């Protein structure tokens, strides 16, 4: 299975970078992982709804260019399904058994994802109704994917 995480923006904090590196290394025994960073757009402090939509659309175009037509896309969105770790593991396993060879997880920027990206998504995933910084979300997502593979392989992992 190939898993690509598409993220808006770069990670600036060293502790996030180290966590991403660690989970990427752990995942290498289970799947082929890649992380694609697309440029984020600068947003004015008091941006209008129209300006916000324009920013999300520009970021969304960059995201969509990174997705192959045959890929299965899971968008991280606050209104997505909130599975527990076992359910997420089963879903990833089911996709693989069903012939999906490439899953894209998409993390938007600080303003979220464009409507075009959400429409392209095959599924929406939410980790909480709370909002998290997108750099932290990358670490949380990698940890949950790693946990999913540990569960799939009947290997011990903290509960």
Secondary structure, DSSP 4 states (H G I P E B T S, - for coil): -EEEEEEES----HHHHHHHHHHHHHHTTTSEEEEEEEPPPP--TT--HHHHHHHHHHHHHHHHHTS-TT-EEEEEEEEEE---HHHHHHHHHHHHHTT--EEEEEE-BTTB--HHHHHH-SEEE-S-SS---HHHHHHHHHHHHHHHHHHHTT-----
